[in-house]
Amino acid sequence: MSTEKIAVVTGATRGAGKGIAQGLASEGATVYITGRSTTTPTATLRGETLDGSLDQTVAQVEAAGGKAIAVTCDHQDDAQTKALFERVLDEQGRLDILVNNAAYVHENLIDPEPFWEKPLELVNILDVGLRSAYVASYFAAPIMAKQKSGLITFTSSFGSACYMHGPAYGAQKTGLDKFAADMAVDFENVNVGTVSLWLGPQRTERTEIVLRHRGEQYDDFMAMAETPQFNGRVIMALANDPKLMEKSGQTLVTAELAVEYGITDEGRQPPSYRDQLGEPRIPHPARVY
């Protein structure tokens, strides 16, 4: 069990964010969770309701003995994002972990058609997903820099290196990796780490529906899928790593970090897909100001 940390997980009504919040809380963190759905699920996928709301996440975290605080926040609105971090600072006086997870995920994301035959709205992931992660980090940064400690993470994927779900999704993930690399340069003298994390396939409400409709496409990957809670525990271990700053700026695979930290997922070791899907890019050390 770690010492208590204050964390923010954006986009935590369901999916990876919800599970990451649960994993962090299970390790002793007080977790602020954000999302737009407070009490009633509003999202759908393939005609089915995607279960999940802030209240449900809080209830599940508390049922497991953790502590979560729900904050309704639309990450398209910079003012709402700013208010989130002002509230955290006012109530807690510090911020130790930011998990940038909020993203716009369109129903047609996984369809195999070329990008110009899909709805133009898929590009919105570059707003809520990429831009919103920059804005959240922007408002978290002064808090962490002043206290001279903290960890900012980005939930990325192997889609940064290989073709996955089309160019908008790939550009978003590549952008998150670059955020981690470049923000680390700005943070290097204030002991704040930034890391982009390549998660494997996740067992979530969304993937359950996907498997019912497109099982032949994803069955093999999902057979070894990770729980999002597993990734939350990996992030906590990373935040507690005394050598965190040696990893700052890197893009890392959570399954590989789990081996390093001795973390399993329901008794098994999720695989890394480095050999099949590609490996993180290594930033060039040159700096141009």
Helices and strands as residue ranges (DSSP letters): E 6-9, H 15-26, E 30-35, E 44-45, E 48-49, H 54-63, E 67-72, H 78-92, E 97-100, G 115-117, G 120-126, I 127-131, H 132-147, E 150-157, G 158-160, H 167-187, E 192-199, H 205-222, H 228-239, H 244-247, E 251-253, H 254-261, H 274-277
